[in-house]
Amino acid sequence: MSTAEAFTYQGGRVDPGETQQLRYTVTETYLGDPVRMPVTIVNGDRPGPTVFLSAAAHGDELNGVEVVREVSDEWDLTDLRGTLVCLPVLNVPGFIAQQRYLPVYDRDLNRSFPGKADSTSAKRMAHSIFANFIAPCDFGLDFHTSTRGRSNMLHVRADMTDDTAARVANAFASHTIIAKQGSSGTLRRAATDAGVPTITVEMGEAHRLEREFIEPALDGVRSVFAEFGLLETETVAWPGWRTVVEGNAEKTWIRADAGGLVDMHSERGTLVYEGEAIATIGDPFGSTSTVVEAPFTGLLIGVAQNPLVYPGNPLCHLVRVDERTQRAIERNST
């Protein structure tokens, strides 16, 4: 039988049976002071996979921060098989500034992976994170929210052509999986390309801690841990219904054709029917209104939270579902 192994990173190691909390230097300020990223590594005393959980690659995305923090700080991991690498805040400068991108240069850390040691500040930071804490893992879960002014239903994005990524995505037990490669430079794409199959978990909106998303996301992590044998006390979950949105599936951002105040009639995660009024845009005087109808029957993956729109602003993200999925959603919503 194989034995548990130490987890090593530049400057340290965590032996089997040990837990280590550290603040790892990923860059420096103008004054030359270190910018440190919080890391918790739990190395079980029995063999198993090495898994990372990461959040806040965009500094304003908070729901995932709480998910990763609760797993590392509040779960009983004494019987963990394998190694857990918890990275609750990847983009420390953005998190401190309460903004999405890296301050000063306005670069997107989640378009900078796997990084490069002698390149831009964003790519240097990405390289330090990736080489030390992502590349040594067997798979990972990267938590995100929508950008400011929008909100996403809880769903997974994964390259379903990768067997392990598909296994992780299915085990997470969300209702919806969007099957596609991540964009170039994303942590998910870079990790999967490097042999560390990774899924993205989207949930909620920026600048919020939303228990309605955090709790089911924690359940999803438990289900993944059960699937891969990290925690034998947990069980693999089934969400009741699921739709996998393939790359060629019909999906669209429905955009406003008029400026004004938006009254959304449907929530994120709900089924809407072709021709159904999903929003109304009115002017400040109440004299004119524009009804926005669903172009096809589908699931609202994301919706706008800001009620003020210009023509062309996105209102909601709609994906088509087949009749079988439609019936399953209807059964589970009654």
RODO-2510 file (C-alpha; in nm, 4 decimals, decimal comma):
residues 334
     n   res          X          Y          Z
     1     m     0,0000     0,0000     0,0000
     2     s     0,1298     0,3468    -0,0901
     3     t     0,2211     0,5855     0,1904
     4     a     0,1325     0,9486     0,2437
     5     e     0,3898     1,1980     0,1197
     6     a     0,5036     1,5437     0,2233
     7     f     0,3681     1,8470     0,0383
     8     t     0,6509     2,0816    -0,0552
     9     y     0,6592     2,4395    -0,1775
    10     q     0,9410     2,6886    -0,2170
    11     g     1,0524     2,7597     0,1353
    12     g     0,8652     2,4895     0,3229
    13     r     0,7060     2,1469     0,3532
    14     v     0,4068     1,9914     0,5259
    15     d     0,4561     1,6326     0,6373
    16     p     0,1802     1,3695     0,6634
    17     g    -0,0396     1,4311     0,9654
    18     e     0,0500     1,8020     0,9792
    19     t    -0,1512     2,1184     0,9158
    20     q     0,0231     2,4412     0,8301
    21     q    -0,1181     2,7937     0,8028
    22     l     0,1095     3,0421     0,6314
    23     r     0,1166     3,3748     0,4550
    24     y     0,3121     3,3206     0,1356
    25     t     0,4816     3,6164    -0,0320
    26     v     0,3554     3,6570    -0,3895
    27     t     0,4698     4,0124    -0,4703
    28     e     0,5846     4,3381    -0,3087
    29     t     0,4480     4,6890    -0,2610
    30     y     0,6097     5,0107    -0,3836
    31     l     0,7892     5,0246    -0,0488
    32     g     0,9315     4,6780    -0,0964
    33     d     0,7090     4,5282     0,1706
    34     p     0,5885     4,1724     0,1071
    35     v     0,2340     4,1048    -0,0106
    36     r     0,1394     3,7738     0,1468
    37     m    -0,1318     3,5319     0,0381
    38     p    -0,3052     3,3220     0,3074
    39     v    -0,2611     2,9470     0,2612
    40     t    -0,3749     2,6518     0,4700
    41     i    -0,2342     2,3069     0,3886
    42     v    -0,3798     1,9993     0,5564
    43     n    -0,1792     1,6851     0,4867
    44     g    -0,3572     1,3689     0,5969
    45     d    -0,1619     1,0816     0,7442
    46     r    -0,3149     0,8418     0,4918
    47     p    -0,2610     0,8482     0,1144
    48     g    -0,5073     1,0115    -0,1201
    49     p    -0,5318     1,2831    -0,3843
    50     t    -0,3897     1,6324    -0,3466
    51     v    -0,6651     1,8885    -0,4022
    52     f    -0,6740     2,2669    -0,4074
    53     l    -0,9654     2,4967    -0,3272
    54     s    -0,9189     2,8563    -0,4433
    55     a    -1,1200     3,1775    -0,4383
    56     a    -1,0979     3,5524    -0,4999
    57     a    -0,8871     3,5420    -0,8146
    58     h    -1,1060     3,8479    -0,8633
    59     g    -1,0681     4,0486    -0,5455
    60     d    -1,4365     4,1410    -0,5112
    61     e    -1,5703     3,7833    -0,5254
    62     l    -1,6376     3,6939    -0,1633
    63     n    -1,8702     3,3904    -0,1530
    64     g    -1,5888     3,1515    -0,2399
    65     v    -1,3623     3,3054     0,0235
    66     e    -1,6058     3,1932     0,2907
    67     v    -1,6447     2,8463     0,1372
    68     v    -1,2695     2,7838     0,1389
    69     r    -1,2280     2,9362     0,4855
    70     e    -1,4988     2,7166     0,6385
    71     v    -1,3508     2,4008     0,4875
    72     s    -1,0019     2,4764     0,6197
    73     d    -1,0959     2,6264     0,9568
    74     e    -1,4233     2,4645     1,0629
    75     w    -1,4383     2,1161     0,9120
    76     d    -1,3098     1,8142     1,1009
    77     l    -1,0268     1,6992     0,8743
    78     t    -0,8560     1,4611     1,1171
    79     d    -0,9475     1,1617     0,8977
    80     l    -0,8499     1,3284     0,5695
    81     r    -0,7047     1,0968     0,3071
    82     g    -0,4632     1,2928     0,0924
    83     t    -0,3734     1,6606     0,1001
    84     l    -0,5895     1,9715     0,0921
    85     v    -0,4478     2,3057    -0,0244
    86     c    -0,6767     2,5971     0,0663
    87     l    -0,6214     2,9334    -0,1057
    88     p    -0,9082     3,1585     0,0083
    89     v    -0,7734     3,4844    -0,1406
    90     l    -0,5610     3,4578    -0,4552
    91     n    -0,5773     3,8265    -0,5492
    92     v    -0,4656     3,9851    -0,2226
    93     p    -0,4094     4,3380    -0,3629
    94     g    -0,7533     4,3390    -0,5254
    95     f    -0,9139     4,1969    -0,2118
    96     i    -0,7608     4,4704     0,0038
    97     a    -0,8696     4,7396    -0,2439
    98     q    -1,2154     4,5770    -0,2750
    99     q    -1,1888     4,5674    -0,6525
   100     r    -1,1995     4,2975    -0,9188
   101     y    -0,8599     4,3383    -1,0846
   102     l    -0,5080     4,3963    -0,9592
   103     p    -0,4789     4,7618    -0,8557
   104     v    -0,2541     5,0118    -1,0354
   105     y    -0,2096     4,8108    -1,3546
   106     d    -0,5770     4,7027    -1,3699
   107     r    -0,4741     4,3562    -1,4852
   108     d    -0,6916     4,0475    -1,4499
   109     l    -0,5103     3,7865    -1,2414
   110     n    -0,7497     3,5265    -1,3824
   111     r    -0,6159     3,5886    -1,7327
   112     s    -0,2522     3,5561    -1,6229
   113     f    -0,2088     3,1855    -1,5403
   114     p     0,0096     2,9806    -1,5418
   115     g     0,2177     3,2943    -1,5212
   116     k     0,5804     3,3677    -1,5966
   117     a     0,8597     3,4405    -1,3511
   118     d     1,0182     3,7255    -1,5540
   119     s     0,7081     3,8891    -1,7040
   120     t     0,4475     4,1417    -1,5838
   121     s     0,3558     4,1837    -1,2183
   122     a     0,0329     3,9881    -1,2718
   123     k     0,2103     3,6999    -1,4454
   124     r     0,4837     3,6909    -1,1814
   125     m     0,2204     3,6623    -0,9094
   126     a     0,0319     3,3984    -1,1075
   127     h     0,3541     3,2010    -1,1569
   128     s     0,4329     3,2044    -0,7849
   129     i     0,0839     3,0799    -0,6967
   130     f     0,0682     2,8240    -0,9762
   131     a     0,4136     2,6688    -0,9375
   132     n     0,3913     2,6306    -0,5605
   133     f     0,0293     2,5450    -0,4860
   134     i    -0,1562     2,4471    -0,8065
   135     a     0,0851     2,2375    -1,0118
   136     p     0,1519     1,9819    -0,7304
   137     c    -0,2202     1,8955    -0,7076
   138     d    -0,4270     1,6241    -0,8719
   139     f    -0,7379     1,8406    -0,9270
   140     g    -0,8964     2,1594    -0,8036
   141     l    -1,2088     2,3696    -0,7481
   142     d    -1,1898     2,7419    -0,8219
   143     f    -1,4741     2,9546    -0,6791
   144     h    -1,6105     3,2670    -0,8480
   145     t    -1,9109     3,4980    -0,8543
   146     s    -2,0547     3,7132    -1,1270
   147     t    -1,9175     4,0613    -1,1800
   148     r    -2,0648     4,3652    -1,0046
   149     g    -2,4250     4,4369    -1,0995
   150     r    -2,5079     4,0775    -1,1978
   151     s    -2,5778     3,7540    -1,0126
   152     n    -2,5280     3,3919    -1,1185
   153     m    -2,7144     3,0827    -1,0111
   154     l    -2,4906     2,8182    -0,8562
   155     h    -2,3389     2,6258    -1,1463
   156     v    -2,0188     2,4566    -1,2596
   157     r    -1,8030     2,5215    -1,5625
   158     a    -1,5704     2,2423    -1,6734
   159     d    -1,3952     2,0874    -1,9701
   160     m    -1,6128     1,7773    -1,9840
   161     t    -1,3824     1,6130    -2,2394
   162     d    -1,1347     1,5645    -1,9534
   163     d    -1,2409     1,2544    -1,7596
   164     t    -1,1267     1,3772    -1,4192
   165     a    -1,2689     1,7268    -1,4666
   166     a    -1,6001     1,5691    -1,5662
   167     r    -1,5902     1,3455    -1,2599
   168     v    -1,5300     1,6447    -1,0319
   169     a    -1,8038     1,8471    -1,2045
   170     n    -2,0594     1,5687    -1,1743
   171     a    -1,9680     1,4993    -0,8122
   172     f    -2,0131     1,8649    -0,7163
   173     a    -2,3843     1,8029    -0,7795
   174     s    -2,4952     2,1385    -0,9158
   175     h    -2,8062     2,1519    -1,1323
   176     t    -2,6183     2,2992    -1,4263
   177     i    -2,2806     2,2286    -1,5840
   178     i    -2,1548     2,4488    -1,8657
   179     a    -1,9256     2,2241    -2,0678
   180     k    -1,6464     2,4330    -2,2153
   181     q    -1,2766     2,5045    -2,1852
   182     g    -1,1896     2,8080    -1,9823
   183     s    -1,0562     3,1159    -2,1560
   184     s    -0,6819     3,1380    -2,2089
   185     g    -0,5085     3,2563    -1,8930
   186     t    -0,7777     3,1437    -1,6517
   187     l    -0,6695     2,9315    -1,3592
   188     r    -0,9095     2,6565    -1,4674
   189     r    -0,7739     2,6390    -1,8224
   190     a    -0,4073     2,6614    -1,7232
   191     a    -0,4415     2,3998    -1,4497
   192     t    -0,6340     2,1558    -1,6675
   193     d    -0,3826     2,1988    -1,9511
   194     a    -0,1042     2,1265    -1,6994
   195     g    -0,2634     1,7978    -1,5908
   196     v    -0,4507     1,9331    -1,2865
   197     p    -0,8159     1,9057    -1,3970
   198     t    -1,0037     2,1989    -1,2443
   199     i    -1,3623     2,3174    -1,2379
   200     t    -1,4982     2,6668    -1,1880
   201     v    -1,7874     2,7106    -0,9459
   202     e    -1,9957     3,0227    -1,0167
   203     m    -2,2322     3,1506    -0,7489
   204     g    -2,4028     3,4745    -0,6641
   205     e    -2,2698     3,8267    -0,7012
   206     a    -1,9625     4,0293    -0,6125
   207     h    -1,9179     4,2175    -0,2830
   208     r    -2,1583     3,9851    -0,0987
   209     l    -2,1526     3,6949     0,1448
   210     e    -2,4641     3,4976     0,0519
   211     r    -2,5448     3,1953     0,2678
   212     e    -2,7965     3,0758     0,0077
   213     f    -2,4942     2,9986    -0,2140
   214     i    -2,2283     2,9243     0,0450
   215     e    -2,4178     2,6350     0,2064
   216     p    -2,4910     2,4399    -0,1158
   217     a    -2,1350     2,5056    -0,2324
   218     l    -2,0057     2,3493     0,0891
   219     d    -2,2353     2,0530     0,0198
   220     g    -2,0791     2,0302    -0,3262
   221     v    -1,7300     2,0186    -0,1781
   222     r    -1,8375     1,7427     0,0607
   223     s    -1,9754     1,5465    -0,2340
   224     v    -1,6499     1,5828    -0,4298
   225     f    -1,4490     1,4740    -0,1256
   226     a    -1,6721     1,1665    -0,0967
   227     e    -1,6342     1,0842    -0,4666
   228     f    -1,2552     1,0857    -0,4418
   229     g    -1,2301     0,9277    -0,0978
   230     l    -1,0849     1,2247     0,0889
   231     l    -1,3499     1,2019     0,3611
   232     e    -1,5188     0,8639     0,3964
   233     t    -1,7860     1,0077     0,6284
   234     e    -1,9413     1,2051     0,3406
   235     t    -2,1627     1,0784     0,0590
   236     v    -2,1816     1,1673    -0,3080
   237     a    -2,4872     1,3822    -0,3781
   238     w    -2,7366     1,3990    -0,6643
   239     p    -2,9041     1,7374    -0,7271
   240     g    -3,2401     1,5966    -0,8373
   241     w    -3,2031     1,7178    -1,1936
   242     r    -2,9127     1,8313    -1,4082
   243     t    -2,8545     1,9860    -1,7454
   244     v    -2,5175     1,9868    -1,9178
   245     v    -2,4900     2,2834    -2,1525
   246     e    -2,2644     2,1764    -2,4378
   247     g    -2,0611     2,4183    -2,6458
   248     n    -2,3076     2,4081    -2,9335
   249     a    -2,6153     2,4547    -2,7131
   250     e    -2,8261     2,7624    -2,7718
   251     k    -2,7510     3,0300    -2,5169
   252     t    -2,7601     3,4057    -2,5180
   253     w    -2,7252     3,7201    -2,3154
   254     i    -3,0574     3,8998    -2,3566
   255     r    -2,9845     4,2700    -2,3798
   256     a    -3,1910     4,5804    -2,3255
   257     d    -3,3281     4,7535    -2,6365
   258     a    -3,4243     5,0615    -2,4375
   259     g    -3,2830     5,2627    -2,1519
   260     g    -3,4613     5,2961    -1,8205
   261     l    -3,5555     5,1098    -1,5038
   262     v    -3,5721     4,7300    -1,5159
   263     d    -3,8329     4,5211    -1,3380
   264     m    -3,7126     4,1602    -1,3548
   265     h    -4,0023     3,9134    -1,3374
   266     s    -3,7897     3,5985    -1,3009
   267     e    -3,5069     3,5037    -1,0659
   268     r    -3,1717     3,3468    -1,1473
   269     g    -3,1976     2,9693    -1,1679
   270     t    -3,5600     2,9665    -1,2806
   271     l    -3,7133     2,8108    -1,5891
   272     v    -3,8746     3,0548    -1,8317
   273     y    -4,0857     2,9688    -2,1335
   274     e    -4,0679     3,0919    -2,4902
   275     g    -4,2635     3,4152    -2,5197
   276     e    -4,2846     3,4671    -2,1437
   277     a    -4,2248     3,8232    -2,0200
   278     i    -3,9051     3,8060    -1,8159
   279     a    -3,8513     4,1795    -1,7649
   280     t    -4,0067     4,5182    -1,8260
   281     i    -3,8073     4,8351    -1,8910
   282     g    -3,9826     5,1603    -1,8042
   283     d    -3,8849     5,5262    -1,8182
   284     p    -3,8792     5,7437    -1,5020
   285     f    -4,2198     5,8956    -1,5851
   286     g    -4,4001     5,5637    -1,6296
   287     s    -4,5239     5,6768    -1,9693
   288     t    -4,3505     5,4106    -2,1805
   289     s    -4,2454     5,0535    -2,1180
   290     t    -4,0688     4,7810    -2,3116
   291     v    -4,1496     4,4163    -2,2428
   292     v    -3,8601     4,1712    -2,2788
   293     e    -3,9693     3,8190    -2,3734
   294     a    -3,7813     3,4909    -2,3608
   295     p    -3,6772     3,3934    -2,7157
   296     f    -3,6873     3,0240    -2,6216
   297     t    -3,7608     2,8009    -2,3229
   298     g    -3,4579     2,7869    -2,1003
   299     l    -3,2826     2,8384    -1,7690
   300     l    -3,1764     3,1773    -1,6371
   301     i    -2,8101     3,1251    -1,5483
   302     g    -2,7502     3,4870    -1,4542
   303     v    -2,9522     3,8068    -1,4160
   304     a    -2,8746     4,1765    -1,3820
   305     q    -2,8970     4,3177    -1,0309
   306     n    -2,8595     4,6825    -1,1282
   307     p    -3,2070     4,8084    -1,2285
   308     l    -3,0665     5,0915    -1,4439
   309     v    -2,9791     5,0076    -1,8046
   310     y    -2,8678     5,1634    -2,1277
   311     p    -2,9653     5,0054    -2,4609
   312     g    -2,7323     4,7095    -2,5066
   313     n    -2,6786     4,6376    -2,1376
   314     p    -2,7149     4,2666    -2,0473
   315     l    -3,0334     4,1718    -1,8624
   316     c    -2,9982     3,7954    -1,8237
   317     h    -2,8068     3,4907    -1,9450
   318     l    -3,0445     3,2292    -2,0887
   319     v    -2,9584     2,8736    -2,1964
   320     r    -3,1958     2,6419    -2,3773
   321     v    -3,3021     2,3185    -2,2047
   322     d    -3,4487     2,0108    -2,3702
   323     e    -3,7950     1,8769    -2,2898
   324     r    -3,6628     1,6077    -2,0571
   325     t    -3,4755     1,8643    -1,8459
   326     q    -3,7745     2,0965    -1,8567
   327     r    -3,9995     1,8253    -1,7128
   328     a    -3,7432     1,7422    -1,4432
   329     i    -3,7189     2,1072    -1,3380
   330     e    -4,0954     2,1357    -1,3260
   331     r    -4,1264     1,8210    -1,1132
   332     n    -3,8651     1,9394    -0,8650
   333     s    -4,0118     2,2884    -0,8344
   334     t    -4,3623     2,1726    -0,7390
***
